[in-house]
Amino acid sequence: MDTFRCPDGKSGAYLWDARTPGLGIRARSNGSRHYLFQTRMQRETVRVTIGRVESWSLDDAQAEARRLRVLVDSGVHPKEEQQAHLEQRESQRQEAARATVTLADVWPVYIAARQANWSESHRLDHDKMMQAPGQPRRRSHKTTTAGPLYELSAARLVDLDASRITAWIEQEKAHRPTVAARAYRLLRACLVWCDEQPAFRGLVDVPRVFSSTVRRAVPKPRAKSDVLQREQLAPWFAAVRTIDNPVMAAYLQALLLTGARPSEMARLKWPDLDLRWNSVTLRDKVEGDRDIPLTPYLSQLFGWLPRRNEWVFSSPTAESGRLTDANHRHTRTLQAAGLPHVTLHGLRRSFGTLSEWVECPVGVVAQIQGHKPSALAEKHYRQRPLDLLRMWHVRIEAWVLDQAGLGQPKSLNAKRLEAAQ
């Protein structure tokens, strides 16, 4: 064995073991020598390389040859067994790599895969949930605080379990319960999506992670009660109309008089105002678009606004060119007027509440505000024309202005609005 080499003039030579059938040494012209196992299986020659002669002892090579003989006798092709072993090792390597995947790794992948079906605000919610602390803010000298999911960003998916999620919820809901509940829902949607993807499937046991114990720890949504009462309309309008920014003042009044969502009103563009049919087109998150009446006082507000760009509620200082944050200014205005705190969404809620004073049908209010139909008749049989909505909307606006001590314009002031456009 030590002296066996490939003869000159040949590409290879074989030396067979007399004691172990099928075991041999193959010597090549380049000087390499390998143990191999050769036999016949189903009328075909089976040849398997065991290893280099320098790396394997004769006893080990003989033992491996006998093992391969047992495989052949049992009907298993040695190369198939070898391939299965390689695939198993590769699978183990991939599983080890998958086990290192963290929530921060999958979060941007999840957003990229799903954001085509989301609104802009919903996508921004996902960005805020994983926001890192200490980053500079755009409109403040302060730095950002950690998003609610940042605490879990470095956690491996395989380490997420019910106890970990419960502890996280308890920590977050102690100082921001509403945001914690929102973060929980977004996290659950992400992990359910991960379990549906081949690359991440099996890393998280979704039913066990979101067990009944975890669900009980999630803060329960509470109905908000911040609304403007009838007797508060006069001081509210008086305070808002004194805001030195006319765009901000008009925006806040438009929210109260239409019941629109703050985001959809902020995205209102000049082409969305139809002077022919006296309507306003809002980008609705429920139906896509919806038309509401352009009421007299609302038309007057729009007519006085400067036309700086495509946005009705424009802002020369904002990067987007439109109002992006009216909460703080509204809060300061309420405090100056001695009124209780009302959020921007509370103005939307106020529209629905105040409309009951004129006995407006609930379905009309819901259609103006863009709520989903709540009954079979509303969903399939009530298709109210714009003129019918206008009849009630003008009545609501007139009542609100009367309570505020303001006179309602007699016309839609279309000429001034048309000149602004």
Secondary structure, DSSP 8 states (H G I E B T S, - for coil): -TT----TT-SEEEEE-SSSTTEEEEEETTS-EEEEEEEEETTEEEEEEEEETTTS-HHHHHHHHHHHHHHHHTT--HHHHHHHHHHHHHHHHHHHHHTT-BHHHHHHHHHHHHGGGS-HHHHHHHHHHT--TT-B-SS-SSB----TTGGGTTSBGGG--HHHHHHHHHHHHTT-HHHHHHHHHHHHHHHHHHHHSTTTTTSS-HHHHT-HHHHHHS-----------GGGHHHHHHHHTT-S-HHHHHHHHHHHHH---HHHHHT-BGGGEETTTTEEEEEETTTEEEEEE--HHHHHHHHTS--SSSBSSB-SSSTTSB----HHHHHHHHHHHT-----HHHHHHHHHHHGGGGT--HHHHHHHHT----SHHHHHT----HHHHHHHHHHHHHHHHHHTT----SS--HHHHHHH-
